Amino acid sequence: MKPSGRFEVPVLAVHLLALAVTVGAPLFFGAVVAPSAFRVLPTRDLAGALQAPILTRLCWGLEGGFVALLATSWYLGRRWQTPKAAAALLTRAPILGIIGAVVIEKLLIPPIDRIRAEAPGLIDDLPAADPARILLARYHRLATTFFAVEIAAALLVLFVTAREVSRRRGAPGPPAAARPPVPKLLDLSGV
């Protein structure tokens, strides 16, 4: 085990902050923001129009968080001499998260917005068999699936990081130096 480096603590702090962003932000959006918007606003079209720019900015944050996770995971994995399988998970899971965020931002949000803009009236008023409504539902399911992939990738990095930190804490450190003998300041043996 290598001794702690000068940059290890700040890199670990950035790593944990990136984990907080990549785990917390999508969970908050999926559990609080999206359901609340659909519950409070009068139409699903209005809720969707509100969430599109929020989701785009969330994807930007996730992309940045996963890039930070990729860099910090690589550094910490090498620094901690992480086993190969764990090191592979630490670096490949953020790549999967980046791909998921880019797919949602670039490939799914624009068509969803285009379908809403080109729909003849409100999506809510279209019949269930309408092609625009069916296509919108498919894109929404895809976005939800990629969102789940991002959360799973971040949780995987969190799990491996926690395991590696606990492994490092349990590993024996360098041997302690033997205590030097205490010098006798006053020799009272002959008195």
C-alpha positions in Angstrom: 0.0 0.0 0.0 1.4 3.4 -1.0 1.5 6.1 1.6 -1.1 8.9 1.2 -0.1 11.4 -1.5 -0.4 15.1 -1.4 -3.4 15.1 -3.8 -5.2 12.0 -2.5 -7.5 13.8 -0.1 -8.6 16.6 -2.5 -9.1 14.1 -5.3 -11.2 11.9 -3.0 -13.2 14.9 -2.0 -13.9 15.7 -5.7 -14.7 12.0 -6.2 -17.3 12.1 -3.4 -18.8 15.3 -4.6 -19.1 13.9 -8.1 -20.8 10.8 -6.6 -23.2 13.1 -4.8 -24.1 14.8 -8.0 -24.4 11.7 -10.1 -26.5 9.8 -7.5 -28.4 12.6 -5.9 -29.5 14.8 -8.8 -31.2 12.1 -10.9 -32.8 10.5 -7.9 -34.2 14.0 -6.8 -35.4 14.7 -10.3 -37.0 11.3 -10.8 -38.6 11.1 -7.3 -39.5 14.7 -6.6 -39.3 17.1 -9.6 -40.9 15.1 -12.3 -43.9 13.6 -10.3 -44.6 17.0 -8.7 -44.7 18.8 -12.1 -47.1 16.2 -13.5 -49.2 16.4 -10.4 -49.4 20.2 -10.1 -49.5 21.4 -13.7 -52.9 21.1 -15.5 -51.7 19.2 -18.5 -48.9 16.7 -19.3 -47.8 18.9 -22.2 -47.2 21.8 -19.8 -45.3 19.5 -17.4 -43.2 18.1 -20.2 -42.4 21.6 -21.6 -41.3 22.6 -18.1 -39.1 19.5 -17.6 -37.3 19.5 -20.9 -34.9 22.4 -20.1 -34.5 21.1 -16.5 -33.6 17.7 -17.8 -31.2 19.1 -20.4 -29.3 21.0 -17.6 -29.4 18.0 -15.4 -27.7 16.0 -18.2 -25.0 18.6 -18.4 -24.4 18.3 -14.7 -24.4 14.5 -15.0 -21.9 14.6 -17.9 -19.6 16.8 -15.8 -20.0 14.6 -12.7 -19.3 11.4 -14.7 -16.2 13.0 -16.3 -15.0 14.0 -12.8 -15.7 10.4 -11.6 -13.8 8.9 -14.5 -10.7 11.1 -13.8 -10.8 10.7 -10.0 -11.6 6.9 -10.2 -8.6 6.4 -12.5 -6.3 8.4 -10.1 -7.6 6.8 -6.9 -7.6 3.3 -8.4 -3.9 3.6 -9.4 -3.0 5.3 -6.1 -4.8 2.7 -4.0 -3.5 -0.2 -6.1 -7.1 -1.4 -6.6 -7.5 -4.9 -7.9 -8.0 -5.1 -11.7 -11.7 -6.0 -11.6 -12.6 -3.2 -9.2 -10.4 -0.7 -11.1 -12.2 -1.7 -14.3 -15.6 -1.1 -12.7 -14.3 2.3 -11.3 -13.4 3.5 -14.8 -16.0 1.9 -17.0 -19.1 2.7 -15.0 -18.5 6.5 -15.4 -18.1 6.0 -19.2 -21.5 4.2 -19.2 -22.9 7.2 -17.2 -21.5 9.7 -19.7 -23.0 7.7 -22.6 -26.4 7.6 -20.9 -26.4 11.4 -20.2 -25.4 12.2 -23.8 -28.0 9.9 -25.2 -30.8 11.5 -23.2 -29.6 15.1 -23.9 -28.8 14.7 -27.6 -30.9 11.8 -28.9 -34.0 11.7 -26.8 -35.0 15.2 -25.6 -34.9 16.9 -29.0 -37.3 14.4 -30.6 -39.6 14.6 -27.6 -39.7 18.3 -27.9 -40.3 18.1 -31.6 -43.2 15.7 -31.2 -44.8 18.0 -28.6 -44.4 21.0 -30.9 -45.7 19.2 -34.0 -48.6 17.5 -32.3 -52.0 18.6 -33.5 -53.2 19.9 -30.2 -52.4 18.7 -26.7 -50.8 15.2 -26.4 -53.3 14.5 -23.6 -56.2 15.1 -26.1 -54.9 12.7 -28.8 -56.3 9.2 -28.9 -54.2 6.4 -27.4 -53.5 4.9 -30.8 -52.2 8.2 -32.3 -48.7 7.7 -33.7 -47.4 10.9 -32.0 -48.6 9.7 -28.6 -47.2 6.2 -29.1 -43.8 7.6 -30.2 -43.7 10.0 -27.3 -44.3 7.2 -24.9 -41.5 5.1 -26.5 -39.0 8.0 -26.2 -40.1 8.6 -22.6 -39.5 4.9 -21.7 -36.1 5.1 -23.4 -35.2 8.2 -21.4 -36.3 6.6 -18.2 -34.2 3.5 -19.0 -31.1 5.5 -19.7 -31.7 7.5 -16.5 -31.8 4.2 -14.6 -28.6 3.1 -16.3 -26.9 6.4 -15.1 -28.1 5.9 -11.5 -26.9 2.3 -11.6 -23.5 3.3 -12.9 -23.1 5.9 -10.2 -24.2 3.5 -7.5 -21.7 0.9 -8.8 -18.9 3.5 -8.5 -20.2 4.4 -5.0 -20.2 0.7 -3.9 -16.7 0.0 -5.3 -15.4 3.3 -3.7 -16.8 2.4 -0.3 -15.3 -1.1 -0.6 -11.9 0.3 -1.5 -11.9 2.9 1.2 -12.8 0.2 3.8 -10.2 -2.1 2.4 -7.6 0.6 2.8 -8.7 1.4 6.3 -8.4 -2.2 7.3 -5.0 -2.8 5.6 -2.1 -2.7 8.0 -0.1 0.4 7.8 3.7 0.7 7.9 5.2 -0.8 11.0 5.5 1.5 13.9 9.0 2.5 14.8 10.3 1.1 18.0 10.3 3.5 20.9 13.7 4.7 21.8 14.7 3.9 25.4 13.9 6.6 27.9 17.2 8.1 29.0 17.9 7.9 32.7 18.2 11.4 33.8 19.1 10.5 37.4 20.7 7.2 38.2 19.5 6.3 41.7 20.7 2.7 41.6 23.8 3.3 43.7 22.2 5.3 46.5 
